[in-house]
Amino acid sequence: MGNRSDGSPKGLGGDQVEGRQAVRELLLAGTRRTREVLLAGDLDPAPILDDIIDLADEARVTIREVSRSKFESVARTEAPQGVLAMAQPLHEHDLEDLIGPDARGRDPFLLLLDGVTDPGNLGAILRSAECAGVTGVVLPRHRAAGVTAAVTKSAAGAIEHLRMTRVAGLPKAMGRMADAGVWSVGLDAGGETAIHELKVADQPVALVMGAEGSGLSRLVRERCDTIAHIPLGGVLGSLNVSAAAAIALFEVARHRR
């Protein structure tokens, strides 16, 4: 358990972490090795920068202060806040790790993302997932965002605490989850059940979010045990996928307390 068994290369990424909160959490969590921290040379003093320097010193991580131009040539996001870190890639779990109880004995509360391609949305969703108590995240290997530098910044440290895997196909993974007794709940505006009335929220469950715009793909939708929706009271007919994910995740979490 814990190592991928299909022989395909690991693909989570996360080896370049950008943004002050994300780098601080990387160092604080200590779940993977940090090779070095780069700081832009023109930063004003700030308590979080002191935290990053102290944590890096404590972990014996190299700290390099470089010129702003040098820093920007290395950074991959538009606003990395003058701080980035080079780290060991994220550990990719096996799906089998995620469909059973976690180390704390909690039943699976999984999040599946069907073709979310925007890094900002993916990072925001992962941040909400960690805060809601999700025990595992399943991402498709193709036609979806990986954990890029932009995702690390938007996730603000959540990736250090989430168990994640990538799979060749979500429908097949959902079939394995069904065999293990995990309910799959798709989220879609046309769903038959309001998310707050979901009957299986307190059981082993996976919330399945579709892509921006196109929503759930046909095969993934067919694999879902039920389709839920978020009741809306305004004129607009939909929410941004990261906002919808946050609402749905915390609604499920409310039933699991």
Stockholm file with secondary structure:
# STOCKHOLM 1.0

chainA/1-257         MGNRSDGSPKGLGGDQVEGRQAVRELLLAGTRRTREVLLAGDLDPAPILDDIIDLADEARVTIREVSRSKFESVARTEAPQGVLAMAQPLHEHDLEDLIGPDARGRDPFLLLLDGVTDPGNLGAILRSAECAGVTGVVLPRHRAAGVTAAVTKSAAGAIEHLRMTRVAGLPKAMGRMADAGVWSVGLDAGGETAIHELKVADQPVALVMGAEGSGLSRLVRERCDTIAHIPLGGVLGSLNVSAAAAIALFEVARHRR
#=GR chainA/1-257 SS CCSCCSCCCCCCBCCEEESHHHHHHHHHHCSSCEEEEEEETTCCCCHHHHHHHHHHHHTTCEEEEECHHHHHHHCCSSCCTTEEEEECCCCCCCHHHHSSCCTTCCCCEEEEESSCCCHHHHHHHHHHHHHHTCCEEEEESSSSCCBCHHHHHHHTTGGGTCCEEEESCHHHHHHHHHHTTCEEEEECTTCSEEGGGCTTTTSSEEEEECBTTTBSCHHHHHHCSEEEECCCCSSCCCCCHHHHHHHHHHHHHHHHC
#=GC SS_cons         CCSCCSCCCCCCBCCEEESHHHHHHHHHHCSSCEEEEEEETTCCCCHHHHHHHHHHHHTTCEEEEECHHHHHHHCCSSCCTTEEEEECCCCCCCHHHHSSCCTTCCCCEEEEESSCCCHHHHHHHHHHHHHHTCCEEEEESSSSCCBCHHHHHHHTTGGGTCCEEEESCHHHHHHHHHHTTCEEEEECTTCSEEGGGCTTTTSSEEEEECBTTTBSCHHHHHHCSEEEECCCCSSCCCCCHHHHHHHHHHHHHHHHC
//
